[in-house]
Amino acid sequence: MNSSRALRWSIAFILLVSIAWKIAISPDNQNDLKEDLVKFLERNHFNVIVTDVAPIPIIEATTASCRLQVAKLSPDGGDEDLIRHLALGTDYRVFFVFRGTVYTHQPKLWTVLSYYWSRLLRELGFIRRITDVIAVLAGPSCDAERLPWGEFQAAP
């Protein structure tokens, strides 16, 4: 009888701590990513416009000789085809930025693993934002792969 009471109190305590933890952790704010990306592009001398194209928002960045479209992708690569479809019939190059490194294709295995790891670390309070994967459509006169993407994704 005594172990049953201890088990009930243990379950109640764990449930209470679990609920309190979920309340204490703030939800992931996607506007933080947009704001950070806009600031990064503006620091690199781009004029920036944010457009909400369903299903993902696109950030358009331009200079006198360069035009970029930048979007956050899902970690599982489900949006990659949509981004490539946006580039069809244009002379835009598509590349992906993950952890400051430029890729020609989204490294899905790494982005999924990183997503779950980042999410765990975020819920434990060690980081403030989940590591994002970004798609970039770059005009033919852009050398956007050479932008300091590591500076953008260095801040957790």
N, C-alpha and C positions, 0 to 999 in steps of 0.2 A: 504494500500500500504506500509506503514511504517513497519508493523509487518512482511510482506512478506520479506522485505529486511533484517530485523533482523534475521529471520529464516534462510535465505540463508547464512548470515555471520556466524551464529551459527553452521550450518552444515559444512561449509567450515572450520571453526576453529577446530571442533571436528575431522573432517577427517584429517586435517593436524597434529594435536596432535597424533592421532592414528597411522598414518604412521610413524611419527618421533619416537614414542615409539617402534614400531616394528623394526625399523632400529637400534635403540640404544641397544636393547637387543641382546646379542650374541647368536648364536644357541647352542643348547645342544651338547657338545662335548663328544661323547662316548669314545674317547681315554682317557679322564680324568678318567673314571671309570676303564678302563683296567690298566692304570698306577697306580692308587691308589690300586687296587686289587693286582697287582704284587708287589708293595712296601709292602703291608700288609703281603702277603705270605712270602716274603723274610725276613721281620722282624721276622717272626715266623719260620725261619730256613728251608725254602723250596727252592729247586731249581725250577725255573719257566720257562716254555716254553709256548708261546702264539701261538695257531694254529687257522687258519681261516677255520673252518668247516662250510659249508653252512647248514643252513641259519644263524647260530649264531657262533661267535668265542668262542672257548673253551680255557681256561687257564689250563694247566697241571702243577701240583706242586707235587714234590716228595721229600722225605727224604729217609734215609736208610731203614726205615721200613713202610713208608706210601706213598700212591699215591692218589692224589685228581684230579678231573676234576671240574672246576668251570666255570659257565656261567651266564651271565645276562639274565633274562627272561623278556618277555613282561608282563605288569601289569595285563592283562586280563586272564592270565593263558594259553594262546594259545600254549606256548612252553613246557608246563609241560609234555605232552605225548611224545614229542621228547626226552626229558631228560630221562624219564622213559624207553623209547625204547633203549637208549644208554646203560642202565644198565641191560637190559634183557640178560640172559644167563651168567651173571657174578655174582660174590659175592659182588658187590658194593652196598652200602647203598645210598639211595637218600634222601637228606633233603634240606630244603629251608631256606634262611636267609632273614629276612625282618626287618629293623630297629634294627638290632643287636640281634634279637630273632630267635631261631632255631625252624622250624616247619617240621612236617612229610609230610604235604601237603601244597601247596601254599594257603595262606589265601586270596583268590581272591577278596572278597568284600573289605577287607582292602587295598589290593594293588591297586585296581582300584580307590577307594576313595582317597587314598594317592597320586596317580599319578595326578589326576585332581587338588587336593589341592596344591601339590608341583609345578605343572605347573603354576598355577595362581600366587603363591608366587614368582616363578622364573621370570615370566614376569613382575611382579611388582618390581623386583629387590631386594627382601628380602633374597633370597637364591641363590646359584650359580648352584646347580645341583638338578635335580629331584630325589626323593628317589627311589632307585632301589631295585628289588627283585633278589636274587641270588640263583641259584641251585648248589648244591654240590654233586658230586658222590665221595664217600669215600671208599677206599679199606678196607678189613676186619680187617687189623691190625691198622687202623687209629682210633683215638679218636677225629675226626675233629669237632664234635659238641661242644667240650670243648675249641676250639680256641676262643680268645677274639673278636668275631665278632662285638660286640658293639663298640670296638675301631675303627674298619674299617668304620662303618657306622655312627660314631659320628660326623665326619666332614661334614657339609652341602656342 
